[in-house]
Amino acid sequence: MDIQENIVNKVAQSGLMTIDLANYAPKEEIVVYDIKENLFHGLILKEKDFRAFIKDHDWSQYAKKHVGIVCSTDAIVPTWAYMLLANKISSYASSVHFGDKDMVINNLFNQALDVIDFHQYTDQRVVVKGCGDIYVPESAFVRFTVGLSKVAKSIMYGEPCSTVPVFKRKS
């Protein structure tokens, strides 16, 4: 007697859409330029010296990278200094931001999420994937949830086999 059992994938039949926000992560390297390196005694920015640095520095090292500009000391840096740096770096970099690596990541996720057409999720049951190998900031989950909750039937967090309910539209 040969009994054959059919294995049924109930997750696949559930009609759940799984979204992995890691797919929106930046692909290029993120680096930070700290203007403190240009400060005299770590306190003062000398315009003449800074302009010479801007002119002579090898900016090609920022090619195809996302660059954050910061000043990690308590020095008062004139706004035009950040503007000069941004102008020079932008000729090489994929993007230029004011802030540390976390701020750059947040900015890049926001830019990627801003172009999503959420109508593709209208009346869908969506699972937003939780854990993964690529870091996704909480701000991306918040931003995505705000857009998604306007159209989706339900939102869950985690994996299809083990989810945490986040939102369910009332019928």
C-alpha positions in Angstrom: 0.0 0.0 0.0 1.6 3.2 -1.2 0.3 6.3 0.5 1.4 9.6 -0.9 0.9 12.8 1.1 0.7 16.2 -0.6 2.5 18.8 1.3 0.6 22.1 1.2 2.4 25.4 1.5 -0.2 27.4 3.5 2.0 30.5 3.5 2.1 30.5 -0.3 -1.7 30.1 -0.4 -2.3 32.8 2.1 -2.2 35.7 -0.4 0.4 37.6 1.7 2.8 39.9 0.0 6.2 40.0 1.6 8.2 43.3 1.3 11.9 43.4 2.2 12.9 47.0 2.9 16.5 45.9 2.5 15.9 46.0 -1.2 15.8 49.8 -0.9 19.2 50.0 0.9 22.0 52.0 -0.8 24.3 49.9 -2.9 27.3 52.2 -2.9 29.7 52.7 0.0 28.9 55.5 2.6 31.8 57.6 3.9 31.9 60.6 6.2 34.1 63.7 5.7 34.9 65.4 9.0 35.7 69.0 8.5 37.6 69.0 11.8 40.7 67.9 9.8 40.6 71.4 8.3 40.5 73.4 11.5 43.5 75.2 12.9 44.2 73.9 16.4 40.8 72.1 16.1 38.9 75.3 16.6 39.3 77.8 13.7 38.7 77.5 10.0 41.1 79.8 8.1 39.4 80.7 4.8 42.6 81.0 2.8 44.0 77.6 3.9 40.6 76.0 3.4 40.2 77.3 -0.1 43.7 76.0 -0.9 42.8 72.6 0.5 39.6 72.6 -1.6 41.6 73.4 -4.7 44.4 70.8 -4.2 42.7 67.9 -2.5 42.2 64.6 -4.4 38.4 64.4 -4.5 38.3 61.4 -6.8 38.4 59.1 -3.7 34.7 60.0 -3.2 33.7 58.7 -6.7 30.6 56.6 -6.7 30.2 56.9 -2.9 27.5 58.5 -0.7 29.2 61.2 1.4 28.1 62.7 4.7 29.8 65.9 5.8 30.1 66.6 9.6 32.2 68.5 12.1 32.8 66.3 15.1 34.2 69.1 17.3 32.4 72.0 19.0 34.0 74.5 16.6 31.8 77.1 14.9 32.1 76.3 11.2 30.7 78.9 8.7 28.0 77.6 6.5 29.9 78.5 3.3 32.6 75.9 4.3 30.0 73.1 4.1 28.8 74.6 0.9 32.3 74.6 -0.6 32.8 71.0 0.4 29.5 69.9 -0.9 30.1 71.6 -4.2 33.5 69.9 -4.7 32.4 66.5 -3.5 29.2 66.4 -5.5 31.3 66.4 -8.7 32.4 62.9 -7.8 30.1 61.3 -5.3 26.8 59.5 -5.9 25.2 61.9 -3.3 26.3 64.4 -0.6 24.5 64.9 2.7 25.0 66.9 5.9 25.3 64.4 8.7 26.9 61.2 9.9 26.6 57.7 8.4 23.3 57.0 10.1 21.8 60.3 8.8 23.0 59.5 5.3 21.4 56.0 5.5 18.2 57.6 6.7 18.3 60.1 3.9 18.9 57.5 1.2 16.1 55.2 2.5 13.8 58.2 2.6 14.6 59.1 -1.0 14.1 55.5 -2.1 10.8 55.1 -0.3 9.5 58.5 -1.6 9.2 57.1 -5.1 7.2 54.0 -4.2 3.8 53.8 -5.7 1.8 52.5 -2.8 -1.3 51.9 -4.9 0.3 48.6 -6.0 -0.5 47.4 -2.4 -4.2 48.5 -2.5 -6.3 46.0 -0.5 -3.3 43.7 -0.1 -2.3 41.8 3.0 1.4 42.8 3.4 4.2 41.4 5.6 7.1 43.8 6.1 10.1 41.6 6.5 11.9 42.0 9.8 15.3 40.5 10.3 17.9 40.4 7.6 21.6 40.8 6.8 21.3 44.4 5.6 20.6 47.2 8.2 17.3 49.0 7.7 16.7 52.0 10.0 13.6 52.2 12.1 12.8 55.4 10.3 12.4 53.4 7.0 9.9 51.1 8.7 7.9 54.1 10.0 7.9 55.9 6.7 6.9 52.7 4.8 4.1 51.9 7.3 2.6 55.4 7.0 2.4 55.1 3.2 1.3 51.5 3.2 -1.5 52.0 5.9 -3.3 54.3 3.5 -4.0 51.5 1.0 -3.3 48.1 2.4 -5.9 45.7 3.8 -3.5 44.7 6.6 0.1 45.1 7.6 2.2 42.6 9.6 5.8 42.6 10.6 8.2 39.6 10.6 8.1 36.5 8.4 5.0 35.0 6.8 5.2 32.0 9.2 5.5 34.2 12.3 4.1 37.8 12.1 3.2 40.6 14.5 0.0 42.4 13.4 0.5 46.1 12.9 -2.6 47.3 11.1 -5.9 46.0 9.8 -8.4 48.0 7.8 -11.9 47.9 9.2 -14.4 46.5 6.7 
